Amino acid sequence: MIHPSIPLVLLPAMGCDGQLWARQVVDLGDVTHPELGDLSVDDSLSAMAARVLAHAPPRFAVAGVSLGGYVALEMIRQAPERVQRVALFGTRASMEMRARTVGEQGLLATAPHADPMLTPIISGPVQAMAERVGAEVFERQQRALLARPDLDAAIAAVRVPTLVAVGDRDRICRVADAQALADRIFGARFHVIRNCGHLSPMERSGEVTMLLRDWLGEG
């Protein structure tokens, strides 16, 4: 049973905007009230989370990709009573082996996101998002990721229905990275999206929509 009264806040990955979630905004409109969180203004995860919380409904579900996933966890740490469920795509549990410079992080962020056969399908929209977001925002987001705090407290605060998903071709968050995150959250459902890179809501939009529908109906 899906709970249509639960609003859904969607958080983009670094260098992305609402276009990343465009299909889900349309396709889930019959079961929830999707809205987009703004991660373009602040230069730390805590400030990003506080900004989204300030504009979010009193209680809501949240789904994020990569940067958006880390912000979602920080939102739970800041206001656990407000988040009713969380979905994390391409999100890691560990700070180990992370890039140490903005340049290195940029190389990871701009690495091919998907199977080479799929890249032409998403390369245009991904480039358009990057151009709309702009270099200044992209650099702020990189610095926020590089300075992100230890996630232990945020992960420990998760006590709601949780979905952890990752593309099997993701070069930024490996399958083992996402599995490690799922293993640390009691009752979390783990899902591998086949033939998919780092931007699953765009690359495998139909599958992601179905995963979110099931997740919205849990618990």
GICORVEN-V986319 format. One record per residue. RES is the residue in three letters. PSI is psi in whole degrees, -180 to 180 (* if undefined). OMEGA is omega in radians with two decimals (none if undefined). D_FIRST is the distance of its C-alpha to the first C-alpha in whole Angstrom. Layout:
res->RES psi->PSI omega->OMEGA d_first->D_FIRST
res->RES psi->PSI omega->OMEGA d_first->D_FIRST
This chain:
res->MET psi->124 omega->3.10 d_first->0
res->ILE psi->143 omega->-3.12 d_first->4
res->HIS psi->93 omega->-3.02 d_first->6
res->PRO psi->-13 omega->-3.11 d_first->9
res->SER psi->-7 omega->-3.10 d_first->12
res->ILE psi->113 omega->3.03 d_first->12
res->PRO psi->154 omega->-3.11 d_first->15
res->LEU psi->121 omega->3.07 d_first->16
res->VAL psi->127 omega->-3.10 d_first->20
res->LEU psi->130 omega->-3.09 d_first->21
res->LEU psi->130 omega->-3.07 d_first->24
res->PRO psi->169 omega->3.00 d_first->27
res->ALA psi->172 omega->3.10 d_first->29
res->MET psi->136 omega->3.12 d_first->33
res->GLY psi->10 omega->-3.12 d_first->35
res->CYS psi->162 omega->3.06 d_first->32
res->ASP psi->-161 omega->-3.07 d_first->30
res->GLY psi->-18 omega->3.12 d_first->27
res->GLN psi->-28 omega->3.12 d_first->28
res->LEU psi->-35 omega->-3.07 d_first->26
res->TRP psi->15 omega->-2.99 d_first->23
res->ALA psi->-43 omega->-3.12 d_first->24
res->ARG psi->-39 omega->-3.12 d_first->22
res->GLN psi->-36 omega->3.10 d_first->19
res->VAL psi->-42 omega->3.14 d_first->20
res->VAL psi->-49 omega->-2.97 d_first->20
res->ASP psi->-20 omega->3.12 d_first->17
res->LEU psi->4 omega->-3.09 d_first->14
res->GLY psi->-18 omega->-3.14 d_first->16
res->ASP psi->-12 omega->-3.07 d_first->13
res->VAL psi->-9 omega->-3.14 d_first->10
res->THR psi->-177 omega->3.14 d_first->12
res->HIS psi->85 omega->-3.06 d_first->16
res->PRO psi->141 omega->2.99 d_first->18
res->GLU psi->156 omega->-3.03 d_first->21
res->LEU psi->134 omega->3.05 d_first->24
res->GLY psi->146 omega->-3.10 d_first->26
res->ASP psi->114 omega->3.12 d_first->30
res->LEU psi->21 omega->-3.01 d_first->31
res->SER psi->-8 omega->-2.97 d_first->35
res->VAL psi->-40 omega->-2.95 d_first->37
res->ASP psi->163 omega->-3.09 d_first->37
res->ASP psi->18 omega->3.05 d_first->39
res->SER psi->154 omega->3.14 d_first->37
res->LEU psi->-38 omega->-3.12 d_first->33
res->SER psi->-40 omega->3.12 d_first->33
res->ALA psi->-39 omega->3.08 d_first->35
res->MET psi->-47 omega->-3.12 d_first->32
res->ALA psi->-43 omega->-3.14 d_first->29
res->ALA psi->-39 omega->3.13 d_first->31
res->ARG psi->-45 omega->3.14 d_first->31
res->VAL psi->-43 omega->3.12 d_first->27
res->LEU psi->-37 omega->-3.11 d_first->27
res->ALA psi->-25 omega->-3.10 d_first->29
res->HIS psi->-3 omega->-3.09 d_first->27
res->ALA psi->160 omega->3.04 d_first->24
res->PRO psi->166 omega->-3.13 d_first->22
res->PRO psi->-40 omega->3.07 d_first->22
res->ARG psi->144 omega->-2.99 d_first->19
res->PHE psi->167 omega->2.93 d_first->17
res->ALA psi->153 omega->-3.13 d_first->15
res->VAL psi->139 omega->3.08 d_first->18
res->ALA psi->135 omega->-3.12 d_first->19
res->GLY psi->153 omega->3.07 d_first->23
res->VAL psi->124 omega->3.04 d_first->25
res->SER psi->-109 omega->3.06 d_first->28
res->LEU psi->-44 omega->3.12 d_first->30
res->GLY psi->-33 omega->3.10 d_first->26
res->GLY psi->-41 omega->3.09 d_first->25
res->TYR psi->-39 omega->3.09 d_first->28
res->VAL psi->-40 omega->3.11 d_first->28
res->ALA psi->-43 omega->3.11 d_first->24
res->LEU psi->-40 omega->3.10 d_first->25
res->GLU psi->-34 omega->3.07 d_first->28
res->MET psi->-40 omega->3.11 d_first->26
res->ILE psi->-40 omega->3.11 d_first->24
res->ARG psi->-40 omega->-3.10 d_first->28
res->GLN psi->-36 omega->-3.04 d_first->29
res->ALA psi->67 omega->-3.06 d_first->26
res->PRO psi->-26 omega->-3.12 d_first->23
res->GLU psi->-14 omega->-3.08 d_first->22
res->ARG psi->-24 omega->-3.06 d_first->21
res->VAL psi->119 omega->-3.06 d_first->19
res->GLN psi->-23 omega->3.06 d_first->15
res->ARG psi->158 omega->-3.06 d_first->15
res->VAL psi->139 omega->3.06 d_first->17
res->ALA psi->128 omega->-3.04 d_first->18
res->LEU psi->117 omega->-3.14 d_first->21
res->PHE psi->129 omega->3.11 d_first->23
res->GLY psi->42 omega->-3.06 d_first->26
res->THR psi->135 omega->-3.11 d_first->27
res->ARG psi->156 omega->3.09 d_first->29
res->ALA psi->-22 omega->-2.97 d_first->30
res->SER psi->148 omega->3.03 d_first->34
res->MET psi->-3 omega->-3.09 d_first->36
res->GLU psi->146 omega->3.05 d_first->39
res->MET psi->25 omega->3.06 d_first->40
res->ARG psi->159 omega->3.11 d_first->39
res->ALA psi->147 omega->-3.07 d_first->42
res->ARG psi->-10 omega->3.12 d_first->44
res->THR psi->160 omega->3.10 d_first->45
res->VAL psi->-39 omega->3.14 d_first->44
res->GLY psi->-44 omega->3.12 d_first->46
res->GLU psi->-42 omega->3.12 d_first->44
res->GLN psi->-39 omega->3.12 d_first->41
res->GLY psi->-38 omega->3.11 d_first->41
res->LEU psi->-40 omega->3.09 d_first->42
res->LEU psi->-45 omega->-3.04 d_first->39
res->ALA psi->-29 omega->-3.10 d_first->37
res->THR psi->7 omega->3.07 d_first->39
res->ALA psi->154 omega->3.13 d_first->39
res->PRO psi->131 omega->-3.02 d_first->37
res->HIS psi->-18 omega->-2.93 d_first->34
res->ALA psi->178 omega->2.97 d_first->33
res->ASP psi->134 omega->3.14 d_first->35
res->PRO psi->-28 omega->3.13 d_first->38
res->MET psi->-22 omega->-3.12 d_first->37
res->LEU psi->-20 omega->-3.04 d_first->34
res->THR psi->-45 omega->3.13 d_first->36
res->PRO psi->-27 omega->-3.11 d_first->37
res->ILE psi->-37 omega->-3.05 d_first->34
res->ILE psi->-11 omega->-3.03 d_first->33
res->SER psi->-40 omega->3.12 d_first->36
res->GLY psi->-54 omega->3.10 d_first->37
res->PRO psi->-37 omega->3.13 d_first->34
res->VAL psi->-44 omega->3.11 d_first->34
res->GLN psi->-40 omega->3.13 d_first->38
res->ALA psi->-41 omega->3.09 d_first->37
res->MET psi->-46 omega->-3.12 d_first->35
res->ALA psi->-39 omega->3.14 d_first->37
res->GLU psi->-38 omega->3.11 d_first->40
res->ARG psi->-42 omega->-3.14 d_first->38
res->VAL psi->-45 omega->3.06 d_first->37
res->GLY psi->159 omega->-3.04 d_first->41
res->ALA psi->-36 omega->-3.10 d_first->43
res->GLU psi->-46 omega->3.11 d_first->43
res->VAL psi->-43 omega->-3.13 d_first->39
res->PHE psi->-43 omega->-3.14 d_first->39
res->GLU psi->-40 omega->3.08 d_first->42
res->ARG psi->-45 omega->-3.12 d_first->40
res->GLN psi->-38 omega->3.07 d_first->37
res->GLN psi->-46 omega->-3.12 d_first->39
res->ARG psi->-37 omega->3.10 d_first->41
res->ALA psi->-41 omega->3.12 d_first->37
res->LEU psi->-42 omega->-3.13 d_first->36
res->LEU psi->-31 omega->-3.10 d_first->39
res->ALA psi->9 omega->-3.06 d_first->40
res->ARG psi->140 omega->-3.08 d_first->36
res->PRO psi->172 omega->3.03 d_first->36
res->ASP psi->138 omega->-3.03 d_first->35
res->LEU psi->0 omega->-3.01 d_first->32
res->ASP psi->-47 omega->-3.09 d_first->32
res->ALA psi->-39 omega->-3.13 d_first->31
res->ALA psi->-43 omega->3.14 d_first->28
res->ILE psi->-40 omega->-3.13 d_first->27
res->ALA psi->-23 omega->-3.11 d_first->27
res->ALA psi->-9 omega->-3.08 d_first->25
res->VAL psi->118 omega->-3.14 d_first->22
res->ARG psi->29 omega->-3.06 d_first->20
res->VAL psi->164 omega->3.09 d_first->16
res->PRO psi->125 omega->-2.99 d_first->14
res->THR psi->135 omega->3.01 d_first->16
res->LEU psi->129 omega->3.02 d_first->16
res->VAL psi->122 omega->-3.10 d_first->20
res->ALA psi->152 omega->-3.11 d_first->21
res->VAL psi->146 omega->3.05 d_first->25
res->GLY psi->141 omega->-3.11 d_first->27
res->ASP psi->-12 omega->3.09 d_first->29
res->ARG psi->15 omega->-3.14 d_first->32
res->ASP psi->123 omega->-3.13 d_first->31
res->ARG psi->-8 omega->-3.12 d_first->35
res->ILE psi->-47 omega->3.03 d_first->34
res->CYS psi->108 omega->-3.13 d_first->31
res->ARG psi->163 omega->3.12 d_first->32
res->VAL psi->-43 omega->-3.13 d_first->29
res->ALA psi->-34 omega->3.10 d_first->31
res->ASP psi->-47 omega->-3.13 d_first->31
res->ALA psi->-37 omega->3.10 d_first->27
res->GLN psi->-40 omega->3.12 d_first->26
res->ALA psi->-37 omega->3.08 d_first->29
res->LEU psi->-47 omega->3.14 d_first->26
res->ALA psi->-38 omega->-3.12 d_first->23
res->ASP psi->-23 omega->-3.10 d_first->25
res->ARG psi->-4 omega->-3.13 d_first->26
res->ILE psi->116 omega->-3.07 d_first->23
res->PHE psi->127 omega->3.07 d_first->21
res->GLY psi->5 omega->-3.11 d_first->18
res->ALA psi->142 omega->3.05 d_first->18
res->ARG psi->130 omega->-3.10 d_first->17
res->PHE psi->136 omega->-3.10 d_first->20
res->HIS psi->133 omega->3.05 d_first->20
res->VAL psi->126 omega->-3.14 d_first->23
res->ILE psi->118 omega->-3.03 d_first->23
res->ARG psi->148 omega->3.11 d_first->26
res->ASN psi->47 omega->-3.04 d_first->29
res->CYS psi->142 omega->3.09 d_first->28
res->GLY psi->-137 omega->-2.96 d_first->30
res->HIS psi->-21 omega->-3.03 d_first->29
res->LEU psi->64 omega->-3.00 d_first->28
res->SER psi->-37 omega->3.14 d_first->25
res->PRO psi->-25 omega->3.10 d_first->23
res->MET psi->-41 omega->-3.07 d_first->26
res->GLU psi->-39 omega->-3.11 d_first->27
res->ARG psi->61 omega->-2.98 d_first->24
res->SER psi->-42 omega->-3.12 d_first->22
res->GLY psi->-43 omega->3.14 d_first->19
res->GLU psi->-41 omega->3.12 d_first->19
res->VAL psi->-40 omega->3.10 d_first->18
res->THR psi->-44 omega->3.14 d_first->16
res->MET psi->-39 omega->3.08 d_first->13
res->LEU psi->-43 omega->-3.13 d_first->14
res->LEU psi->-37 omega->3.08 d_first->13
res->ARG psi->-47 omega->3.13 d_first->10
res->ASP psi->-43 omega->-3.13 d_first->9
res->TRP psi->-39 omega->3.11 d_first->10
res->LEU psi->-23 omega->-3.13 d_first->8
res->GLY psi->-1 omega->-3.09 d_first->5
res->GLU psi->151 omega->2.93 d_first->7
res->GLY psi->* omega->none d_first->9
